Amino acid sequence: MSPAPNYEFQEWWNKQRDHNHQFFTNDLLSLQITNPLPLPDPAADKDRSPSARQLSWLCLLRFQQLANCLASFANASLLLLRTANRRILSTDSSSDSSASRLYRVIKFFLFLVILLLCFELVAFFKGWHFSPPSVAEAEAAVELVYAKWLEIRADYLAPPLQSLANVCIVLFLVQSVDRVVLILGCFWIKFRKLKPTAAMEYPAGRVEGENVEDYPMVLVQIPMCNEREVYQQSIAAVCIMDWPKERMLVQVLDDSDDVNVQLLIKAEVQKWQHRGVHILYRHRLIRTGYKAGNLKSAMNCDYVKNYEFVAIFDADFQPAPDFLKKTIPHFKGNDDIALVQTRWAFVNKDENLLTRLQNINLSFHFEVEQQVNGVLINFFGFNGTAGVWRIEALEDCGGWLERTTVEDMDIAVRAHLSGWKFVYLNDVKCLCELPESYEAYKKQQHRWHSGPMQLFRLCFFDILRSKVSMGKKANLIFLFFLLRKLILPFYSFTLFCIILPLTMFLPEAQLPAWVVCYVPGIMSVFNILPAPRSFPFIVPYLLFENTMSVTKFNAMISGLFRFGSSYEWIVTKKSGRSSEADLVAYEKESDTFMEATSLLRSSSDSGLEELSKLEATKKSLKTKRNRLYRKELALAFILLTASVRSLLSAQGIHFYFLLFQGISFLVVGLDLIGEQSHGSMVDQTMGFGDERREAPKPAPEDVKSCAVFCLCCVMLIAKQAEA
């Protein structure tokens, strides 16, 4: 059965045809002359008609304008192609995106939609969109093929696509309800002023005559691997913490394979040893298990049994001096507390657009998700850093395991199943930095989304067999793992990157406008509430989250089905973007500590300072190159192709969403978001805490070519809409 004629498209087609006819008969052959002089008598010139010379000049003028427009568009296209070609030549051929199964599927999908678009363009200019032909009435072979295609897509292709769309819509609504519940829970916590309270408090600073036995023994661990940029500030921040030095031991757990970095970190540790800090340097001979193996090896030391708590800080984290005095008291009188987790704060959240968008996501995670789960459920995933563990709880749940790339979430789940409780402190912040380049952020997100699926596959039956209540089991399985780690990346990628473009070519299956625009917009507003200063970035945030769905979906699939990339651990690249004032403050604090303890700088300190100068001499000034992300580029062309098909159907909201989402994928695929590193160098000076960096410079040619190309597209669309 053929679909009903679309009279709206027929009316639009007639108007377009009349406009084009009027343009060629009137506008092209008319000449408007603005003359300030008095007009002659119209009766004398009423029979005057344009001369052949005037018509020739007018035609030449019109063709020149058309040629200039086409030349600008062609120039922008060539610039864009040159950008893509340069990125292709500079991209590592061993990139996972080029060889992944998902990329091959996306390439096939791209070929399919381009073929369908060509088919639909032929049908559009034939007028078949307005009066679809039937198989019985078809005359030409092409018309017969199109009529058969209409029957196939209506009877066989559209129904399963609509069913899949309905399933994704239901998942989308369930996840949206979860977000709304979390927001309401956060408002309830703020309204009732609910927060964890400690049974006691430690006085700030040193108190005359205080008993150091009142302070428990605390082990502080700093795991790191080739952290050349941030090792100084992290070690300094830990060493100046306000805690009796005889009651604290710092372990610098260095897994670096760069000998120069090892020497630099050793020199830094020796410098603080000479200043009276109890600090040790550890380097493993057999480096297995990544961070989990590093922490496990450190906990096997004999002297660890003398300590009651362990605080863990990644290499880019800088705890405040009173960090331990604000976290340790929550363990007092609560023997069932295993973990006290603090909030992250970011020193570079305003560095570029990428860090601003990350700040929105992580602000919601800490302010809403972790605070609600911590106050109302007493469970949340350990963030892997900026937290204090009870060593007894670590040993009770089996210690660090090397079976996944999210060892922090693994040990948190096992501790929760063993009956331990967690405390989240939203008002205690620990400074760190966000990835400033898309490459570093993409690798981080891949690990964060593949690891939970590995863990879910491993501990699913352990959850079912555990002795915790059914409510806690349901929370772990359906909310913690399935809804927030599996369903979210699945529906966001499938719904907005696959189903929506397909519905443009299979119009019998539809996505309502509220699914495409209104509900995602409302959810974006909710997500941005914990970071109200980021409201101007709400549209880029919505587009970028959908763009990241391909990375999260790929990571989720690789972790669930145990693909090789799910076991990769790539250290997130740091830039050491700590302010100069912070580093100066660390030095002043260390000087104050030396005076208070009557310790003099060792004579060998000058030798250590000389050794630290290796940092400047050994670093090579490398010019980093931006990459080309093939999956994102392929999806960009898929969405832009679907937007052209949507334009033929005059679908407003769907068209604009596909257009801007396609441009978002294009910008990310060309690595034009985040740190742009063409021609950037690192300028470093000698000495502790005096590291200066030249701000990363954008790639103007890339940005210009992309901007001109997008501007030309928008101008053509606006001209079409005006017509």
LUMSE-484928 format. One record per residue (C-alpha): residue in three letters; x negated, z, y negated. Coordinates in steps of 0.5 Angstrom, whole numbers, padded with zeros to 4 digits, always signed. Layout:
N
ALAXZY ...
This chain:
723
MET+0000+0000+0000 SER-0003-0002-0007 PRO-0003+0003-0012 ALA+0001+0003-0018 PRO-0001-0002-0024 ASN-0004+0002-0030 TYR-0001+0001-0036 GLU-0005+0005-0040 PHE-0011+0001-0038 GLN-0007-0006-0039 GLU-0005-0004-0046 TRP-0013-0002-0048 TRP-0015-0008-0045 ASN-0010-0012-0049 LYS-0013-0008-0056 GLN-0020-0010-0054 ARG-0019-0017-0053 ASP-0015-0018-0059 HIS-0020-0014-0063 ASN-0026-0019-0060 HIS-0021-0025-0062 GLN-0021-0022-0069 PHE-0028-0021-0069 PHE-0030-0028-0067 THR-0025-0032-0072 ASN-0025-0027-0078 ASP-0030-0022-0079 LEU-0036-0027-0076 LEU-0033-0033-0081 SER-0032-0029-0087 LEU-0037-0027-0093 GLN-0035-0021-0097 ILE-0039-0022-0104 THR-0039-0016-0109 ASN-0039-0019-0116 PRO-0039-0014-0122 LEU-0038-0020-0126 PRO-0030-0022-0128 LEU-0027-0026-0122 PRO-0025-0033-0124 ASP-0018-0035-0124 PRO-0015-0035-0117 ALA-0011-0041-0118 ALA-0017-0045-0120 ASP-0020-0043-0113 LYS-0015-0042-0108 ASP-0017-0048-0104 ARG-0024-0046-0104 SER-0027-0045-0097 PRO-0033-0043-0095 SER-0039-0048-0095 ALA-0043-0050-0089 ARG-0049-0047-0092 GLN-0045-0040-0093 LEU-0043-0040-0086 SER-0050-0042-0083 TRP-0053-0036-0087 LEU-0048-0031-0085 CYS-0048-0033-0077 LEU-0056-0032-0078 LEU-0055-0026-0081 ARG-0050-0023-0076 PHE-0055-0026-0070 GLN-0061-0022-0074 GLN-0057-0016-0074 LEU-0055-0017-0066 ALA-0062-0018-0065 ASN-0065-0012-0068 CYS-0060-0008-0064 LEU-0062-0011-0058 ALA-0070-0010-0060 SER-0069-0003-0061 PHE-0065-0002-0055 ALA-0071-0006-0051 ASN-0076-0002-0054 ALA-0073+0005-0053 SER-0072+0002-0045 LEU-0079+0000-0045 LEU-0082+0007-0048 LEU-0078+0010-0043 LEU-0080+0006-0037 ARG-0088+0007-0039 THR-0087+0014-0039 ALA-0084+0014-0032 ASN-0089+0009-0030 ARG-0095+0014-0033 ARG-0091+0020-0029 ILE-0091+0016-0023 LEU-0098+0015-0023 SER-0100+0022-0025 THR-0096+0025-0020 ASP-0099+0028-0014 SER-0097+0024-0008 SER-0096+0030-0003 SER-0091+0032-0007 ASP-0085+0035-0003 SER-0080+0032-0007 SER-0082+0025-0005 ALA-0082+0027+0002 SER-0076+0031+0003 ARG-0070+0030+0007 LEU-0066+0031+0001 TYR-0069+0026-0003 ARG-0068+0021+0002 VAL-0061+0022+0002 ILE-0060+0022-0006 LYS-0064+0015-0006 PHE-0059+0012-0001 PHE-0053+0015-0005 LEU-0056+0012-0012 PHE-0056+0005-0008 LEU-0049+0006-0006 VAL-0047+0008-0013 ILE-0050+0002-0016 LEU-0047-0003-0011 LEU-0040+0000-0013 LEU-0041+0000-0020 CYS-0043-0007-0020 PHE-0037-0009-0016 GLU-0033-0005-0020 LEU-0035-0009-0026 VAL-0033-0015-0023 ALA-0027-0012-0022 PHE-0026-0010-0029 PHE-0028-0016-0032 LYS-0023-0020-0027 GLY-0017-0015-0030 TRP-0016-0012-0023 HIS-0017-0005-0025 PHE-0010-0006-0029 SER-0006-0010-0024 PRO-0010-0009-0017 PRO-0009-0015-0012 SER-0006-0014-0005 VAL-0009-0017+0001 ALA-0003-0021+0002 GLU-0003-0024-0005 ALA-0011-0025-0005 GLU-0013-0032-0007 ALA-0021-0032-0008 ALA-0025-0029-0003 VAL-0028-0024-0008 GLU-0021-0022-0009 LEU-0019-0021-0002 VAL-0025-0016-0001 TYR-0023-0012-0007 ALA-0016-0011-0004 LYS-0019-0009+0002 TRP-0024-0004-0001 LEU-0018-0001-0005 GLU-0014+0000+0002 ILE-0020+0003+0005 ARG-0022+0008+0000 ALA-0015+0010-0001 ASP-0013+0011+0007 TYR-0020+0013+0010 LEU-0025+0015+0004 ALA-0021+0019-0001 PRO-0017+0024+0003 PRO-0024+0027+0006 LEU-0027+0027+0000 GLN-0021+0030-0003 SER-0021+0036+0002 LEU-0029+0037+0001 ALA-0027+0038-0007 ASN-0021+0043-0005 VAL-0026+0047-0001 CYS-0031+0047-0006 ILE-0026+0049-0012 VAL-0024+0055-0008 LEU-0031+0057-0007 PHE-0032+0056-0014 LEU-0026+0060-0016 VAL-0028+0066-0011 GLN-0035+0066-0014 SER-0032+0066-0021 VAL-0028+0072-0019 ASP-0034+0075-0017 ARG-0037+0074-0024 VAL-0031+0077-0027 VAL-0031+0083-0023 LEU-0038+0084-0025 ILE-0037+0083-0032 LEU-0031+0088-0032 GLY-0035+0093-0028 CYS-0041+0093-0033 PHE-0036+0094-0039 TRP-0033+0100-0035 ILE-0040+0103-0034 LYS-0041+0102-0042 PHE-0034+0105-0044 ARG-0035+0111-0039 LYS-0043+0111-0041 LEU-0045+0112-0034 LYS-0052+0112-0032 PRO-0057+0116-0027 THR-0059+0122-0030 ALA-0065+0126-0028 ALA-0065+0133-0025 MET-0071+0135-0030 GLU-0076+0131-0035 TYR-0083+0131-0036 PRO-0086+0133-0043 ALA-0089+0127-0047 GLY-0096+0127-0048 ARG-0101+0132-0046 VAL-0099+0139-0046 GLU-0104+0145-0047 GLY-0104+0149-0041 GLU-0099+0145-0036 ASN-0100+0146-0029 VAL-0102+0139-0026 GLU-0099+0141-0019 ASP-0092+0140-0022 TYR-0094+0132-0022 PRO-0093+0129-0015 MET-0099+0125-0013 VAL-0097+0117-0015 LEU-0101+0111-0012 VAL-0100+0105-0017 GLN-0101+0098-0013 ILE-0103+0092-0017 PRO-0103+0086-0012 MET-0106+0079-0015 CYS-0108+0073-0013 ASN-0112+0068-0018 GLU-0109+0072-0024 ARG-0115+0070-0029 GLU-0110+0070-0035 VAL-0107+0077-0034 TYR-0111+0081-0030 GLN-0114+0085-0036 GLN-0107+0087-0039 SER-0104+0089-0033 ILE-0110+0093-0031 ALA-0111+0096-0038 ALA-0103+0098-0038 VAL-0103+0102-0032 CYS-0110+0105-0033 ILE-0107+0108-0040 MET-0101+0111-0037 ASP-0099+0118-0039 TRP-0100+0122-0032 PRO-0105+0126-0030 LYS-0111+0122-0028 GLU-0113+0127-0022 ARG-0106+0126-0019 MET-0106+0118-0020 LEU-0110+0113-0016 VAL-0110+0105-0018 GLN-0111+0100-0013 VAL-0112+0093-0015 LEU-0111+0089-0009 ASP-0114+0082-0010 ASP-0113+0076-0006 SER-0116+0071-0010 ASP-0120+0066-0007 ASP-0124+0064-0013 VAL-0131+0068-0013 ASN-0131+0068-0021 VAL-0124+0071-0021 GLN-0126+0076-0016 LEU-0132+0078-0020 LEU-0128+0078-0027 ILE-0123+0083-0024 LYS-0129+0087-0020 ALA-0132+0088-0027 GLU-0125+0090-0030 VAL-0124+0095-0025 GLN-0131+0098-0026 LYS-0130+0099-0033 TRP-0124+0103-0032 GLN-0128+0107-0027 HIS-0133+0109-0032 ARG-0128+0111-0037 GLY-0126+0116-0032 VAL-0120+0113-0028 HIS-0119+0113-0021 ILE-0118+0106-0019 LEU-0120+0102-0013 TYR-0122+0095-0012 ARG-0119+0092-0005 HIS-0120+0085-0003 ARG-0118+0083+0004 LEU-0123+0079+0009 ILE-0117+0076+0013 ARG-0111+0074+0008 THR-0105+0073+0012 GLY-0098+0074+0010 TYR-0099+0073+0002 LYS-0096+0079-0002 ALA-0093+0083+0004 GLY-0099+0082+0008 ASN-0103+0085+0002 LEU-0099+0091+0001 LYS-0099+0092+0008 SER-0106+0092+0008 ALA-0107+0097+0003 MET-0101+0102+0005 ASN-0106+0103+0012 CYS-0111+0106+0008 ASP-0112+0113+0011 TYR-0112+0116+0004 VAL-0105+0114+0003 LYS-0102+0120+0007 ASN-0104+0124+0001 TYR-0099+0121-0004 GLU-0092+0122-0004 PHE-0090+0116-0009 VAL-0092+0108-0010 ALA-0091+0104-0016 ILE-0092+0097-0015 PHE-0093+0092-0021 ASP-0095+0085-0021 ALA-0100+0082-0025 ASP-0097+0080-0031 PHE-0093+0087-0032 GLN-0095+0092-0037 PRO-0091+0098-0036 ALA-0090+0103-0042 PRO-0095+0109-0042 ASP-0089+0114-0040 PHE-0086+0109-0034 LEU-0088+0114-0029 LYS-0085+0120-0033 LYS-0078+0117-0034 THR-0078+0114-0026 ILE-0081+0120-0022 PRO-0076+0125-0024 HIS-0070+0121-0021 PHE-0073+0123-0014 LYS-0073+0131-0016 GLY-0067+0134-0012 ASN-0065+0127-0009 ASP-0069+0127-0002 ASP-0064+0121+0000 ILE-0067+0116-0006 ALA-0072+0111-0004 LEU-0073+0107-0010 VAL-0072+0107-0017 GLN-0072+0100-0020 THR-0073+0099-0028 ARG-0071+0093-0032 TRP-0076+0087-0034 ALA-0077+0085-0041 PHE-0080+0079-0043 VAL-0086+0078-0048 ASN-0085+0070-0049 LYS-0077+0069-0048 ASP-0077+0065-0055 GLU-0083+0061-0053 ASN-0079+0055-0051 LEU-0072+0052-0049 LEU-0074+0054-0042 THR-0076+0061-0043 ARG-0069+0062-0047 LEU-0065+0059-0042 GLN-0069+0064-0036 ASN-0067+0070-0041 ILE-0060+0068-0041 ASN-0060+0068-0033 LEU-0064+0074-0032 SER-0061+0078-0037 PHE-0054+0077-0034 HIS-0058+0079-0027 PHE-0061+0086-0030 GLU-0055+0088-0035 VAL-0049+0086-0030 GLU-0051+0085-0023 GLN-0056+0090-0022 GLN-0053+0095-0026 VAL-0046+0095-0023 ASN-0049+0095-0016 GLY-0054+0101-0018 VAL-0048+0105-0021 LEU-0042+0103-0016 ILE-0046+0102-0010 ASN-0053+0105-0010 PHE-0056+0098-0007 PHE-0059+0092-0010 GLY-0065+0088-0008 PHE-0072+0090-0010 ASN-0075+0086-0015 GLY-0082+0086-0012 THR-0085+0090-0018 ALA-0083+0095-0024 GLY-0081+0100-0019 VAL-0083+0106-0015 TRP-0082+0107-0008 ARG-0082+0114-0004 ILE-0087+0113+0001 GLU-0083+0116+0007 ALA-0078+0111+0006 LEU-0082+0105+0006 GLU-0085+0108+0013 ASP-0078+0110+0016 CYS-0075+0103+0015 GLY-0082+0100+0018 GLY-0086+0098+0012 TRP-0088+0091+0009 LEU-0086+0085+0014 GLU-0089+0078+0013 ARG-0083+0075+0016 THR-0080+0072+0010 THR-0083+0070+0003 VAL-0078+0075+0000 GLU-0081+0081+0002 ASP-0078+0086-0003 MET-0071+0084-0001 ASP-0073+0085+0006 ILE-0075+0092+0005 ALA-0069+0093+0001 VAL-0064+0091+0006 ARG-0068+0095+0012 ALA-0068+0101+0007 HIS-0061+0101+0006 LEU-0059+0100+0013 SER-0063+0106+0014 GLY-0059+0110+0010 TRP-0063+0111+0004 LYS-0060+0110-0004 PHE-0063+0106-0010 VAL-0063+0108-0017 TYR-0063+0103-0023 LEU-0065+0105-0030 ASN-0063+0099-0035 ASP-0066+0103-0041 VAL-0073+0103-0038 LYS-0076+0097-0039 CYS-0083+0094-0036 LEU-0086+0088-0040 CYS-0087+0081-0037 GLU-0087+0074-0038 LEU-0083+0068-0036 PRO-0086+0061-0033 GLU-0086+0057-0039 SER-0087+0050-0035 TYR-0082+0047-0031 GLU-0086+0046-0025 ALA-0088+0054-0025 TYR-0080+0055-0026 LYS-0078+0050-0020 LYS-0083+0053-0015 GLN-0081+0060-0017 GLN-0074+0059-0016 HIS-0075+0055-0009 ARG-0078+0061-0006 TRP-0073+0066-0009 HIS-0067+0062-0006 SER-0071+0060+0001 GLY-0073+0067+0002 PRO-0066+0070+0002 MET-0063+0065+0007 GLN-0069+0066+0012 LEU-0068+0074+0011 PHE-0060+0073+0012 ARG-0062+0069+0019 LEU-0066+0075+0021 CYS-0062+0081+0019 PHE-0055+0078+0021 PHE-0054+0082+0027 ASP-0058+0088+0025 ILE-0053+0089+0019 LEU-0047+0088+0025 ARG-0051+0093+0029 SER-0053+0098+0024 LYS-0049+0105+0023 VAL-0047+0104+0015 SER-0040+0103+0013 MET-0036+0097+0014 GLY-0035+0097+0007 LYS-0043+0096+0006 LYS-0043+0091+0011 ALA-0038+0087+0008 ASN-0042+0088+0001 LEU-0049+0086+0005 ILE-0046+0080+0008 PHE-0041+0077+0004 LEU-0043+0078-0003 PHE-0050+0080-0003 PHE-0052+0074+0002 LEU-0046+0069+0003 LEU-0043+0069-0004 ARG-0049+0070-0009 LYS-0055+0066-0005 LEU-0051+0061+0000 ILE-0044+0059-0003 LEU-0047+0059-0011 PRO-0052+0053-0010 PHE-0048+0050-0005 TYR-0042+0049-0009 SER-0045+0048-0015 PHE-0050+0042-0013 THR-0044+0039-0008 LEU-0039+0039-0013 PHE-0042+0037-0020 CYS-0048+0032-0017 ILE-0044+0029-0011 ILE-0037+0030-0011 LEU-0036+0029-0018 PRO-0039+0022-0019 LEU-0036+0020-0012 THR-0029+0021-0015 MET-0031+0016-0021 PHE-0031+0011-0015 LEU-0026+0013-0011 PRO-0021+0015-0016 GLU-0015+0017-0011 ALA-0019+0023-0010 GLN-0019+0027-0017 LEU-0023+0033-0020 PRO-0018+0037-0025 ALA-0021+0037-0032 TRP-0021+0045-0032 VAL-0026+0045-0026 VAL-0030+0040-0030 CYS-0030+0043-0036 TYR-0026+0049-0038 VAL-0028+0054-0032 PRO-0035+0053-0032 GLY-0035+0054-0040 ILE-0031+0061-0039 MET-0036+0063-0034 SER-0042+0061-0038 VAL-0039+0065-0044 PHE-0039+0071-0039 ASN-0046+0070-0037 ILE-0049+0069-0044 LEU-0045+0076-0046 PRO-0051+0080-0044 ALA-0056+0076-0049 PRO-0051+0075-0055 ARG-0057+0072-0059 SER-0057+0066-0054 PHE-0050+0064-0056 PRO-0053+0057-0059 PHE-0056+0055-0053 ILE-0049+0056-0049 VAL-0048+0048-0048 PRO-0056+0047-0046 TYR-0055+0053-0041 LEU-0049+0050-0037 LEU-0052+0043-0037 PHE-0059+0046-0034 GLU-0056+0051-0029 ASN-0052+0045-0026 THR-0059+0041-0026 MET-0063+0047-0023 SER-0057+0047-0017 VAL-0061+0041-0014 THR-0067+0046-0013 LYS-0063+0052-0011 PHE-0059+0048-0006 ASN-0066+0044-0003 ALA-0069+0051-0002 MET-0063+0054+0001 ILE-0062+0049+0006 SER-0070+0049+0008 GLY-0069+0057+0008 LEU-0063+0057+0013 PHE-0066+0051+0017 ARG-0073+0054+0017 PHE-0076+0047+0014 GLY-0083+0048+0013 SER-0083+0048+0005 SER-0079+0055+0006 TYR-0085+0059+0008 GLU-0089+0056+0002 TRP-0092+0062-0003 ILE-0094+0059-0009 VAL-0096+0064-0014 THR-0092+0063-0021 LYS-0097+0060-0026 LYS-0098+0065-0032 SER-0100+0064-0039 GLY-0102+0071-0041 ARG-0098+0071-0047 SER-0099+0078-0049 SER-0099+0079-0056 GLU-0106+0081-0059 ALA-0103+0087-0062 ASP-0101+0090-0055 LEU-0108+0088-0053 VAL-0111+0092-0059 ALA-0106+0098-0057 TYR-0109+0098-0050 GLU-0116+0099-0052 LYS-0114+0104-0057 GLU-0110+0108-0052 SER-0117+0108-0047 ASP-0121+0110-0053 THR-0116+0116-0054 PHE-0116+0118-0047 MET-0124+0118-0047 GLU-0124+0123-0053 ALA-0119+0127-0049 THR-0123+0128-0043 SER-0130+0128-0046 LEU-0132+0122-0042 LEU-0138+0118-0045 ARG-0138+0110-0044 SER-0143+0109-0038 SER-0150+0106-0040 SER-0148+0100-0035 ASP-0142+0099-0039 SER-0145+0094-0043 GLY-0147+0090-0037 LEU-0140+0090-0035 GLU-0138+0087-0042 GLU-0143+0081-0041 LEU-0140+0080-0034 SER-0133+0079-0037 LYS-0136+0074-0041 LEU-0136+0070-0035 GLU-0129+0069-0036 ALA-0130+0064-0042 THR-0136+0061-0039 LYS-0133+0059-0032 LYS-0127+0056-0034 SER-0126+0049-0035 LEU-0122+0046-0040 LYS-0117+0042-0036 THR-0112+0038-0039 LYS-0106+0039-0035 ARG-0101+0033-0034 ASN-0093+0033-0034 ARG-0090+0031-0027 LEU-0085+0027-0025 TYR-0079+0030-0021 ARG-0076+0024-0017 LYS-0070+0028-0014 GLU-0068+0030-0021 LEU-0069+0023-0024 ALA-0065+0020-0018 LEU-0059+0024-0020 ALA-0060+0023-0027 PHE-0059+0015-0025 ILE-0053+0017-0021 LEU-0049+0021-0026 LEU-0051+0016-0031 THR-0048+0010-0027 ALA-0042+0015-0025 SER-0041+0016-0033 VAL-0041+0008-0034 ARG-0035+0008-0029 SER-0032+0013-0032 LEU-0032+0009-0039 LEU-0029+0004-0035 SER-0023+0008-0033 ALA-0023+0011-0040 GLN-0023+0019-0037 GLY-0025+0023-0043 ILE-0028+0030-0041 HIS-0031+0027-0034 PHE-0034+0021-0038 TYR-0038+0026-0043 PHE-0039+0031-0038 LEU-0043+0026-0033 LEU-0046+0023-0039 PHE-0049+0029-0042 GLN-0051+0032-0035 GLY-0054+0025-0033 ILE-0058+0026-0040 SER-0060+0033-0038 PHE-0063+0031-0031 LEU-0067+0025-0034 VAL-0070+0030-0039 VAL-0072+0035-0033 GLY-0074+0029-0029 LEU-0079+0027-0034 ASP-0081+0034-0035 LEU-0079+0034-0042 ILE-0077+0042-0042 GLY-0081+0048-0042 GLU-0089+0048-0044 GLN-0091+0041-0046 SER-0099+0040-0044 HIS-0101+0034-0046 GLY-0108+0035-0050 SER-0107+0042-0050 MET-0113+0047-0049 VAL-0114+0054-0048 ASP-0119+0057-0053 GLN-0122+0064-0051 THR-0126+0068-0054 MET-0131+0074-0051 GLY-0129+0081-0050 PHE-0124+0085-0048 GLY-0117+0084-0051 ASP-0119+0078-0055 GLU-0116+0072-0051 ARG-0113+0067-0056 ARG-0109+0061-0054 GLU-0107+0055-0057 ALA-0100+0054-0057 PRO-0098+0048-0052 LYS-0096+0042-0056 PRO-0090+0037-0054 ALA-0091+0030-0052 PRO-0089+0026-0058 GLU-0089+0020-0054 ASP-0084+0022-0049 VAL-0080+0026-0053 LYS-0079+0020-0058 SER-0078+0015-0052 CYS-0072+0019-0049 ALA-0069+0021-0056 VAL-0069+0014-0058 PHE-0066+0011-0051 CYS-0061+0017-0051 LEU-0059+0015-0059 CYS-0058+0008-0057 CYS-0053+0010-0051 VAL-0049+0014-0056 MET-0049+0009-0061 LEU-0046+0004-0056 ILE-0041+0009-0054 ALA-0039+0011-0061 LYS-0038+0003-0062 GLN-0034+0002-0056 ALA-0030+0008-0058 GLU-0029+0006-0065 ALA-0027-0001-0062 
